[in-house]
Amino acid sequence: METRLNSDSEMDLKDIFPIQFNYGFDDYRMLMRSILIKSLYDSQVKALSHYKGMHKSNYFNECWTMKFGFSEGVYGLILSEVKNSEAIFILYYFPSCSEYLLDNSSLFEAMVSSKEGYAEKIRNFSSYEELFNNFIIAKIYVKVESNGIFLSLKTKLKDRIYAKDGVCIDGKQIIKKGGIDKNFPSFKTSLAFVNFIHLAISGIYEPDFNSLKIYKKEGEAIHYSNSLKLNTKKDIFSSEICLNMLYGKSDKNYLFDESGFKILKNNSCMYKFLINLKKESKNLALSTQKDRANFFIITGFLGSGKTKFLQNFIEYETAQNRFTGVIQNEIGKIGLDGQLVDANYATIEIDEGCVCCSMAGQIKMAVAKLNEKKPDTILLETTGVANPFNLLSELNEIKDIVNLCSIVTVVDGANFLREYKKSKIVLEQVKAADVILLNKIDLITSGEKDKILQILTKNNRCAEIFETINSELNPNFLLYNQSQTSYIASLMIEGKIHATHLNEGIVSFKKDLREYIDKERFINYIKQLPENFLRIKGVISFENDKAQYVFQFVNSRFDITLFDREKRCDNFLVFIGRDVDEEFYFPQEFYKISYH
């Protein structure tokens, strides 16, 4: 199926621009204006791009503002110049005052957005210097030819600005010396407009499916001092991206401002993501279907807080009268977390193996079962030692029955600096993420947090990072971070990724416990376990105490909390460790206390 502005008949450039095109400033401005207005009356383009409408301002210099359903802010577009018969448009993004993206903007932009009248000024942003010179996220180059249109988008993965001397306001240190003033995800934010313009231009010319080319080069970040002296320095997080797309036919291969750019191979993660913009409209990367459940993968190393995240998510969705389905996976023979999450939800447990390696093929079956209950959202919680990259092919099998949203990685702030050096999987989970929760920030120092954030951004330059305590995050943040199975987040990853927990010698085994055990002797036993025991969790009961307790152990730290449930379950513990011998580490006296 070809994407058309009008599904009833084919169109060409004259349907949008009836007069002769002379490649001048007014011609290109009129062409873009026509595309924006025409799309307002096309239900297919609006539905697939979540295009909510536009406003044209004639004051001072014609500019356009647009809304898309993926974000709270407003997009701005203006024609900057035309040279050599090629038009250069500037794309803006003006965050909402209540939007999390505002935290990634510069201090100056945050101050501008907090002033009275900010929202009204946006509609005529070309008239206000503080808006016109800031909030820029991309340049869009357009070249009209006799039989086609060439479009190129140039942006940065992240637009970063550093304060060399720091920033103090009223004696309070707002930004430390050398700290980041701006860290805006320009590329990711640009995608909503890329999706829209693709749909709109596809209605004029059939896309050339072989014409998509992606280029990148090293980027630079701005460093400013208190004397307002500006310098630029190479910054690995600020890589520049150039997307070239041809609609129709052309004998030329344009690349605007090509100096220093290197073409990405067609098998790159980035290419695989963007090629979805060239396929049938039903498969567009940023489109969603209301009759499908939103699908998220929740990953994170052992004990990071995934189950707590599930609890918070389900409670929030239940309060909003939305129904959640959960797929849980353990490498052991029992799914403990299914018993710990107590809320109004449907669950399917995939046990006896790890879904990222030995359980291939079961995700589709689990989703099909949950879909019978018509959930609004489905969460796949992987085992703590799963490698999300090994799931990408599985996700391709379910893309037609759910809305693939994002991979959420929960990072254990209290143990990350120790574990990431021991396990490749810890970093693989970070690299695969679209959204990262840096959890347990209440258990680490500011210096440790800064070091962790540096490692996270070095290994994933696109994911949104949220700092959390007890994995608390409003699910609405996730719904605006959709990115098609993490292809964006893994842009800079090269090479094959096949690491699994088996490669690292991580195994799991279960111990059934008798009804009551001696609390003091049990705690002493746990304190003496060697370091290669990574995770222990289960349900236990103590002598002279009728209650049941949840036991959680992560990297030598443990806690015992009341298992608040009326119906009792069998007591057991699941042990997960690296190169552990089940019998060797269980002395006979422990068995006499607690094991049948």
C-alpha positions as CSV (number, residue, x, y, z in Angstrom):
1,M,0.0,0.0,0.0
2,E,1.4,3.4,-1.0
3,T,1.0,6.3,1.4
4,R,-1.2,9.0,-0.1
5,L,-2.3,12.4,1.0
6,N,-5.6,11.5,-0.6
7,S,-6.4,7.8,-0.5
8,D,-9.0,8.1,-3.3
9,S,-6.6,9.2,-6.0
10,E,-2.9,9.7,-6.7
11,M,-1.4,13.2,-6.5
12,D,1.5,15.0,-8.0
13,L,3.3,18.2,-7.2
14,K,0.7,20.3,-9.2
15,D,-2.0,19.2,-6.8
16,I,-0.1,20.9,-4.1
17,F,1.6,23.7,-6.1
18,P,-0.5,24.4,-9.1
19,I,1.6,27.3,-10.5
20,Q,5.1,26.9,-12.1
21,F,7.8,26.2,-9.6
22,N,10.7,28.6,-10.0
23,Y,12.9,27.4,-7.1
24,G,12.8,30.8,-5.3
25,F,12.2,31.7,-1.7
26,D,8.5,32.3,-2.1
27,D,8.1,29.0,-4.1
28,Y,9.5,26.9,-1.3
29,R,7.7,28.7,1.4
30,M,4.4,28.3,-0.5
31,L,5.1,24.6,-1.1
32,M,5.7,23.9,2.6
33,R,2.7,26.0,3.6
34,S,0.5,23.9,1.1
35,I,1.8,20.6,2.5
36,L,1.0,21.7,6.1
37,I,-2.5,23.0,5.3
38,K,-3.4,20.1,2.9
39,S,-2.5,17.6,5.6
40,L,-5.0,19.1,8.0
41,Y,-7.7,17.7,5.8
42,D,-6.3,14.2,5.3
43,S,-7.5,11.8,7.9
44,Q,-4.9,9.2,7.1
45,V,-1.9,11.5,7.5
46,K,-3.3,12.9,10.7
47,A,-4.0,9.5,12.2
48,L,-0.6,8.0,11.3
49,S,1.5,11.0,12.2
50,H,-0.6,12.1,15.2
51,Y,-0.7,15.6,13.5
52,K,-2.9,17.7,15.7
53,G,-2.9,20.9,13.6
54,M,-0.9,24.0,12.7
55,H,-0.9,27.7,13.0
56,K,0.5,30.1,10.3
57,S,1.8,33.4,11.5
58,N,2.2,36.3,9.0
59,Y,3.6,38.7,11.6
60,F,7.2,39.9,10.7
61,N,8.3,36.7,9.0
62,E,6.0,33.8,8.1
63,C,6.4,30.8,10.4
64,W,4.4,27.8,11.3
65,T,3.7,26.0,14.6
66,M,2.5,22.4,14.9
67,K,1.4,19.9,17.5
68,F,1.9,16.1,17.4
69,G,0.4,13.6,19.8
70,F,3.7,12.3,20.8
71,S,4.7,15.3,23.0
72,E,3.3,18.1,25.0
73,G,5.4,20.8,23.4
74,V,5.0,22.8,20.1
75,Y,7.1,22.4,17.0
76,G,8.1,25.4,15.0
77,L,9.2,25.7,11.3
78,I,10.5,28.6,9.3
79,L,12.2,28.9,5.9
80,S,15.6,30.4,6.6
81,E,17.1,30.7,3.1
82,V,17.2,29.4,-0.5
83,K,20.6,28.9,-2.2
84,N,21.5,27.0,-5.3
85,S,17.8,26.2,-5.7
86,E,17.8,24.4,-2.4
87,A,15.7,25.5,0.6
88,I,16.8,25.4,4.2
89,F,14.1,25.2,6.8
90,I,14.8,25.5,10.6
91,L,12.9,23.1,12.9
92,Y,12.2,24.2,16.5
93,Y,10.8,22.5,19.6
94,F,9.2,24.6,22.3
95,P,8.7,22.5,25.4
96,S,5.7,22.8,27.6
97,C,6.3,24.3,31.0
98,S,5.2,21.0,32.6
99,E,7.1,18.8,30.3
100,Y,10.1,16.7,31.3
101,L,12.0,17.8,28.2
102,L,12.3,21.2,29.7
103,D,14.7,19.8,32.2
104,N,17.0,19.0,29.2
105,S,16.9,22.5,27.9
106,S,19.4,25.2,28.8
107,L,18.9,27.5,31.8
108,F,18.2,30.4,29.5
109,E,15.5,28.4,27.6
110,A,14.0,27.3,30.9
111,M,13.8,31.0,32.1
112,V,12.2,32.0,28.8
113,S,9.6,29.3,29.0
114,S,8.7,30.3,32.6
115,K,7.9,33.9,31.7
116,E,4.4,35.1,31.4
117,G,3.1,35.0,27.8
118,Y,5.5,32.2,26.7
119,A,2.7,30.1,25.2
120,E,1.2,33.0,23.3
121,K,4.6,34.1,21.9
122,I,5.3,30.7,20.4
123,R,2.6,31.2,17.8
124,N,4.6,34.1,16.4
125,F,8.1,32.9,17.5
126,S,9.9,34.5,14.5
127,S,9.1,37.9,16.1
128,Y,10.8,37.2,19.4
129,E,14.6,37.1,19.4
130,E,14.7,34.8,22.5
131,L,12.6,32.2,20.8
132,F,13.9,32.7,17.3
133,N,17.6,32.2,18.3
134,N,16.9,29.3,20.7
135,F,15.0,26.0,20.9
136,I,16.4,24.9,17.5
137,I,16.6,21.1,17.0
138,A,17.3,20.5,13.3
139,K,17.8,21.9,9.8
140,I,15.7,20.5,6.9
141,Y,17.0,20.8,3.4
142,V,14.5,20.5,0.5
143,K,15.3,20.3,-3.2
144,V,12.5,20.1,-5.8
145,E,13.3,18.4,-9.1
146,S,11.2,17.7,-12.2
147,N,10.3,14.2,-11.1
148,G,10.9,14.1,-7.4
149,I,11.7,15.8,-4.1
150,F,14.9,15.4,-2.1
151,L,14.8,15.9,1.6
152,S,17.6,15.9,4.1
153,L,17.4,16.4,7.9
154,K,20.5,17.4,9.8
155,T,20.5,17.3,13.6
156,K,22.5,16.1,16.6
157,L,21.8,13.1,18.8
158,K,22.0,15.5,21.7
159,D,22.5,19.2,21.7
160,R,24.9,19.7,24.7
161,I,26.1,23.0,26.3
162,Y,28.6,23.0,29.2
163,A,29.2,25.8,31.7
164,K,32.9,26.1,32.1
165,D,32.8,28.1,35.3
166,G,29.5,26.8,36.5
167,V,26.4,28.9,37.2
168,C,25.4,30.5,40.5
169,I,22.1,32.2,41.0
170,D,21.5,34.2,44.3
171,G,24.6,32.5,45.8
172,K,23.3,29.0,45.0
173,Q,25.3,26.7,42.7
174,I,22.8,25.7,40.0
175,I,25.4,24.1,37.7
176,K,28.8,23.0,39.0
177,K,32.0,23.9,37.2
178,G,32.2,22.1,33.9
179,G,28.6,20.9,34.3
180,I,26.0,20.4,31.6
181,D,23.7,23.3,31.0
182,K,21.8,21.7,28.1
183,N,21.4,18.1,27.1
184,F,18.5,18.1,24.7
185,P,17.7,14.9,22.6
186,S,17.4,16.8,19.3
187,F,17.4,13.8,17.0
188,K,14.8,11.9,18.9
189,T,12.5,14.9,19.2
190,S,12.8,15.6,15.5
191,L,11.4,12.2,14.6
192,A,7.8,13.2,15.0
193,F,8.2,15.8,12.3
194,V,10.2,13.4,10.1
195,N,7.4,10.9,10.3
196,F,4.9,13.6,9.4
197,I,6.8,15.0,6.4
198,H,7.5,11.5,5.1
199,L,3.8,10.7,5.0
200,A,2.9,14.1,3.4
201,I,5.5,14.0,0.7
202,S,4.8,10.3,0.0
203,G,1.4,11.5,-1.1
204,I,3.0,13.6,-3.9
205,Y,5.7,11.2,-5.0
206,E,6.1,7.5,-4.4
207,P,9.2,7.0,-2.2
208,D,12.3,5.4,-3.7
209,F,12.8,2.6,-1.2
210,N,16.5,2.3,-2.0
211,S,17.3,6.0,-1.6
212,L,17.4,6.3,2.2
213,K,21.0,7.2,3.2
214,I,22.2,7.9,6.7
215,Y,25.4,9.8,7.6
216,K,27.1,10.7,10.8
217,K,30.1,12.5,12.0
218,E,31.7,13.5,15.3
219,G,29.9,16.4,16.9
220,E,30.9,19.4,19.0
221,A,29.5,20.8,22.2
222,I,29.5,24.5,23.2
223,H,31.5,25.5,26.3
224,Y,30.9,28.9,27.8
225,S,32.5,30.9,30.6
226,N,31.4,33.6,32.9
227,S,33.0,36.1,30.5
228,L,30.6,34.8,27.8
229,K,33.5,33.5,25.8
230,L,32.3,30.6,23.7
231,N,34.3,27.6,22.6
232,T,33.5,24.4,20.9
233,K,35.0,21.0,21.7
234,K,34.5,17.5,20.3
235,D,31.9,15.7,22.3
236,I,31.1,12.0,21.8
237,F,27.5,12.5,22.9
238,S,26.9,15.2,20.3
239,S,27.3,13.2,17.1
240,E,25.7,14.8,14.1
241,I,23.2,12.8,12.0
242,C,22.2,13.5,8.4
243,L,19.2,11.6,6.9
244,N,18.8,11.8,3.2
245,M,15.5,10.7,1.6
246,L,14.5,10.8,-2.1
247,Y,10.9,10.8,-3.2
248,G,10.3,10.1,-6.9
249,K,13.2,9.9,-9.3
250,S,16.6,11.6,-9.5
251,D,19.9,11.1,-11.3
252,K,21.7,12.9,-8.5
253,N,22.7,11.8,-5.0
254,Y,22.5,14.9,-2.9
255,L,24.2,15.3,0.5
256,F,23.8,18.7,1.9
257,D,26.9,20.0,3.8
258,E,28.6,16.7,3.4
259,S,32.0,17.6,4.9
260,G,33.2,15.1,7.5
261,F,30.1,12.8,7.3
262,K,30.5,9.1,7.0
263,I,27.8,6.9,5.6
264,L,26.3,4.3,7.8
265,K,25.9,0.7,6.5
266,N,22.5,-0.5,5.6
267,N,22.7,-3.1,8.4
268,S,23.2,-0.5,11.1
269,C,20.6,-0.3,13.9
270,M,19.8,3.2,12.8
271,Y,19.1,2.2,9.2
272,K,16.8,-0.6,10.3
273,F,14.8,1.9,12.4
274,L,14.5,4.6,9.7
275,I,13.7,2.2,6.9
276,N,10.4,1.7,8.7
277,L,9.6,5.3,7.6
278,K,9.8,4.1,4.0
279,K,7.5,1.1,4.4
280,E,3.7,0.7,4.3
281,S,2.0,3.2,6.5
282,K,0.7,0.5,8.9
283,N,4.2,-0.2,9.9
284,L,5.5,3.3,10.4
285,A,7.8,3.5,13.4
286,L,5.9,6.3,15.2
287,S,2.4,5.2,14.4
288,T,0.2,3.5,17.0
289,Q,-3.1,1.6,16.8
290,K,-5.6,2.3,19.5
291,D,-7.0,-1.2,19.3
292,R,-3.6,-2.7,20.2
293,A,-1.9,-2.9,23.6
294,N,1.2,-0.8,24.2
295,F,4.1,-3.2,24.8
296,F,7.1,-2.5,27.0
297,I,10.1,-4.6,27.9
298,I,11.3,-4.1,31.5
299,T,14.9,-5.2,32.0
300,G,17.6,-4.6,34.5
301,F,20.2,-6.6,36.4
302,L,19.5,-8.7,39.5
303,G,17.9,-6.7,42.3
304,S,17.7,-3.5,40.4
305,G,14.0,-2.9,41.2
306,K,12.1,-4.3,38.3
307,T,9.3,-5.8,40.3
308,K,8.8,-2.6,42.3
309,F,8.5,-0.8,39.0
310,L,5.8,-3.2,37.9
311,Q,3.9,-2.7,41.1
312,N,4.0,1.1,40.7
313,F,3.1,0.9,37.0
314,I,0.1,-1.4,37.7
315,E,-1.2,0.7,40.6
316,Y,-1.1,3.8,38.5
317,E,-2.8,2.2,35.5
318,T,-5.5,0.7,37.7
319,A,-6.2,4.1,39.2
320,Q,-6.7,5.4,35.6
321,N,-9.1,2.5,34.9
322,R,-6.6,0.9,32.5
323,F,-5.9,-2.8,32.5
324,T,-2.4,-4.2,32.4
325,G,-1.1,-7.6,31.3
326,V,2.3,-8.9,32.6
327,I,4.6,-11.5,31.1
328,Q,7.2,-12.5,33.7
329,N,10.3,-14.7,33.1
330,E,12.7,-16.3,35.6
331,I,15.8,-18.4,34.9
332,G,14.7,-20.6,37.8
333,K,11.8,-23.0,37.9
334,I,9.4,-20.7,39.7
335,G,8.2,-17.2,39.0
336,L,8.4,-15.6,42.4
337,D,7.6,-12.1,41.2
338,G,4.1,-13.2,40.1
339,Q,3.3,-13.8,43.7
340,L,4.8,-10.5,44.9
341,V,2.9,-8.2,42.6
342,D,-0.6,-7.9,44.1
343,A,-2.9,-5.8,41.9
344,N,-5.6,-5.9,39.3
345,Y,-3.8,-7.3,36.4
346,A,-3.4,-10.4,34.2
347,T,-0.2,-12.4,34.2
348,I,1.6,-15.1,32.3
349,E,4.8,-16.6,33.6
350,I,7.5,-18.0,31.4
351,D,9.7,-20.1,33.6
352,E,12.2,-23.0,33.2
353,G,14.5,-20.8,31.2
354,C,15.6,-17.3,30.1
355,V,13.4,-15.6,27.5
356,C,16.5,-14.0,25.9
357,C,18.2,-17.3,25.0
358,S,16.5,-20.7,25.7
359,M,12.9,-19.5,25.6
360,A,12.8,-18.1,22.1
361,G,9.3,-18.2,20.5
362,Q,7.3,-18.0,23.7
363,I,6.8,-14.2,23.8
364,K,4.3,-14.3,20.8
365,M,2.3,-17.1,22.5
366,A,2.2,-15.2,25.8
367,V,1.1,-12.0,24.1
368,A,-1.6,-13.8,22.2
369,K,-3.0,-15.2,25.5
370,L,-3.0,-11.8,27.1
371,N,-4.6,-10.1,24.2
372,E,-7.7,-12.3,24.8
373,K,-8.2,-10.2,27.9
374,K,-7.8,-6.9,25.9
375,P,-5.2,-5.2,28.0
376,D,-4.3,-1.5,27.5
377,T,-0.6,-2.3,28.2
378,I,1.5,-5.4,28.3
379,L,4.8,-5.4,30.3
380,L,7.4,-8.1,29.7
381,E,9.6,-8.4,32.7
382,T,12.8,-10.3,31.8
383,T,15.0,-12.1,34.1
384,G,17.7,-10.0,35.7
385,V,20.4,-11.6,33.6
386,A,18.6,-11.3,30.2
387,N,20.3,-9.5,27.3
388,P,17.6,-7.4,25.5
389,F,19.4,-7.4,22.2
390,N,18.7,-11.1,21.8
391,L,15.0,-10.2,21.9
392,L,14.9,-7.9,18.9
393,S,14.1,-10.7,16.4
394,E,11.3,-11.9,18.7
395,L,9.8,-8.5,18.8
396,N,9.5,-8.4,15.0
397,E,7.1,-11.3,15.3
398,I,4.6,-9.4,17.5
399,K,4.9,-5.9,15.8
400,D,1.5,-6.5,14.1
401,I,-0.4,-7.4,17.2
402,V,0.9,-4.8,19.8
403,N,2.3,-1.3,19.7
404,L,6.0,-1.8,20.3
405,C,6.9,1.1,22.6
406,S,10.3,0.9,24.4
407,I,12.8,-1.0,26.4
408,V,13.0,0.2,30.0
409,T,16.1,-0.6,31.9
410,V,16.2,-0.3,35.7
411,V,19.7,0.4,36.9
412,D,20.7,-0.5,40.5
413,G,22.5,2.7,41.6
414,A,23.7,1.1,44.8
415,N,25.6,-1.8,43.0
416,F,26.1,-0.6,39.4
417,L,29.7,0.6,39.8
418,R,30.7,-2.8,41.0
419,E,28.6,-5.0,38.8
420,Y,29.2,-3.4,35.4
421,K,32.8,-4.3,35.5
422,K,32.0,-8.0,36.2
423,S,29.1,-8.5,33.8
424,K,28.8,-7.6,30.1
425,I,25.1,-8.0,30.4
426,V,24.8,-5.1,32.8
427,L,26.1,-2.7,30.1
428,E,24.2,-4.5,27.3
429,Q,21.0,-3.8,29.2
430,V,22.0,-0.1,29.4
431,K,22.9,0.0,25.7
432,A,19.6,-1.5,24.6
433,A,17.4,0.9,26.6
434,D,15.1,3.6,25.3
435,V,14.4,4.7,28.9
436,I,16.7,4.2,31.8
437,L,15.7,4.4,35.5
438,L,18.7,5.2,37.7
439,N,17.2,3.6,40.8
440,K,18.1,3.8,44.5
441,I,19.7,7.2,44.2
442,D,18.9,7.6,47.9
443,L,21.6,5.0,48.6
444,I,24.5,6.7,46.7
445,T,26.5,9.9,47.0
446,S,26.3,12.7,44.5
447,G,29.8,11.8,43.3
448,E,28.8,8.2,42.7
449,K,25.6,9.3,40.9
450,D,27.7,11.6,38.6
451,K,30.0,8.7,37.8
452,I,27.2,6.4,37.0
453,L,25.5,8.9,34.8
454,Q,28.7,9.4,32.9
455,I,28.9,5.7,32.2
456,L,25.2,5.4,31.3
457,T,25.4,8.3,28.7
458,K,28.7,7.0,27.3
459,N,27.1,3.6,26.6
460,N,23.7,5.0,25.5
461,R,23.6,8.4,24.0
462,C,19.9,8.5,23.2
463,A,17.9,7.1,26.1
464,E,16.1,9.3,28.5
465,I,17.4,8.9,32.0
466,F,15.2,9.3,35.1
467,E,16.5,9.3,38.6
468,T,14.2,7.3,40.9
469,I,13.7,6.0,44.4
470,N,11.8,2.7,44.7
471,S,11.4,2.7,40.9
472,E,8.7,5.3,41.0
473,L,8.0,6.8,37.6
474,N,4.8,8.1,36.0
475,P,3.9,5.7,33.2
476,N,3.0,8.7,31.0
477,F,6.7,9.4,30.5
478,L,7.0,6.0,28.8
479,L,4.2,6.6,26.4
480,Y,6.1,9.5,25.0
481,N,9.3,7.5,24.5
482,Q,8.3,5.2,21.8
483,S,11.1,4.2,19.5
484,Q,10.6,0.9,17.8
485,T,12.5,-1.8,19.7
486,S,15.4,0.4,20.7
487,Y,16.9,1.0,17.3
488,I,17.4,4.7,18.2
489,A,19.1,3.9,21.5
490,S,21.5,1.4,20.0
491,L,22.5,3.7,17.2
492,M,26.2,3.8,18.1
493,I,26.4,0.1,18.8
494,E,28.5,-1.8,16.3
495,G,29.2,-5.6,16.1
496,K,27.1,-8.6,17.0
497,I,25.7,-8.9,20.5
498,H,25.0,-12.4,21.7
499,A,26.1,-12.4,25.4
500,T,23.9,-14.4,27.7
501,H,24.0,-15.3,31.4
502,L,25.3,-18.7,30.4
503,N,28.4,-17.1,29.0
504,E,29.1,-15.6,32.4
505,G,28.4,-18.8,34.4
506,I,25.3,-17.4,36.1
507,V,22.9,-20.1,37.3
508,S,19.8,-20.4,39.4
509,F,18.4,-23.0,41.8
510,K,15.5,-23.2,44.2
511,K,15.3,-24.5,47.8
512,D,12.0,-25.5,49.3
513,L,11.8,-24.5,53.0
514,R,9.9,-26.1,55.8
515,E,7.1,-24.1,57.5
516,Y,9.3,-22.3,60.1
517,I,13.1,-21.7,60.3
518,D,15.3,-20.3,63.0
519,K,15.7,-16.5,62.2
520,E,19.0,-15.9,63.9
521,R,20.8,-18.9,62.3
522,F,19.3,-18.1,58.9
523,I,20.6,-14.5,59.0
524,N,24.0,-15.7,60.1
525,Y,24.1,-18.1,57.3
526,I,23.1,-15.4,54.7
527,K,25.8,-13.1,56.1
528,Q,28.5,-15.7,55.4
529,L,27.6,-16.4,51.8
530,P,30.4,-15.7,49.3
531,E,30.3,-12.8,46.9
532,N,29.4,-14.9,43.9
533,F,25.8,-15.2,45.2
534,L,24.2,-12.3,43.4
535,R,20.5,-12.5,44.2
536,I,18.3,-14.4,46.6
537,K,14.6,-13.9,46.9
538,G,11.7,-15.9,48.3
539,V,9.1,-16.3,51.0
540,I,10.0,-17.5,54.5
541,S,8.5,-18.0,57.9
542,F,10.3,-17.9,61.3
543,E,9.8,-19.9,64.5
544,N,7.3,-18.4,67.0
545,D,5.9,-16.1,64.3
546,K,2.8,-16.9,62.3
547,A,3.5,-14.3,59.6
548,Q,5.2,-14.9,56.2
549,Y,8.0,-12.6,55.0
550,V,9.5,-11.7,51.7
551,F,13.3,-12.1,51.7
552,Q,15.3,-10.1,49.2
553,F,19.1,-10.3,48.9
554,V,21.3,-8.3,46.4
555,N,25.1,-8.3,46.5
556,S,25.5,-8.9,50.3
557,R,22.6,-6.6,51.2
558,F,19.3,-8.0,52.3
559,D,16.0,-7.0,53.8
560,I,13.0,-8.9,55.2
561,T,9.5,-7.4,54.8
562,L,6.1,-8.6,55.7
563,F,4.3,-10.6,53.0
564,D,1.0,-8.9,53.2
565,R,-1.3,-11.5,51.8
566,E,-4.2,-13.4,53.4
567,K,-3.6,-16.7,51.6
568,R,-0.3,-18.4,52.5
569,C,2.0,-19.9,49.9
570,D,4.8,-22.5,50.3
571,N,8.0,-21.2,51.6
572,F,11.0,-21.2,49.3
573,L,14.1,-19.4,48.2
574,V,15.5,-18.9,44.7
575,F,19.3,-18.4,44.6
576,I,21.1,-16.9,41.6
577,G,24.9,-16.7,41.4
578,R,28.0,-16.8,39.3
579,D,29.7,-20.2,39.1
580,V,28.0,-21.5,42.3
581,D,27.7,-25.1,43.3
582,E,24.4,-25.9,44.9
583,E,25.5,-28.6,47.2
584,F,28.9,-27.1,48.1
585,Y,27.4,-23.9,49.5
586,F,24.7,-25.6,51.6
587,P,26.2,-27.2,54.8
588,Q,24.2,-29.9,56.5
589,E,23.2,-27.8,59.5
590,F,21.4,-25.4,57.2
591,Y,19.4,-28.2,55.7
592,K,18.4,-29.4,59.2
593,I,17.0,-25.9,59.9
594,S,15.1,-25.2,56.7
595,Y,15.2,-27.8,54.0
596,H,13.1,-30.9,53.6
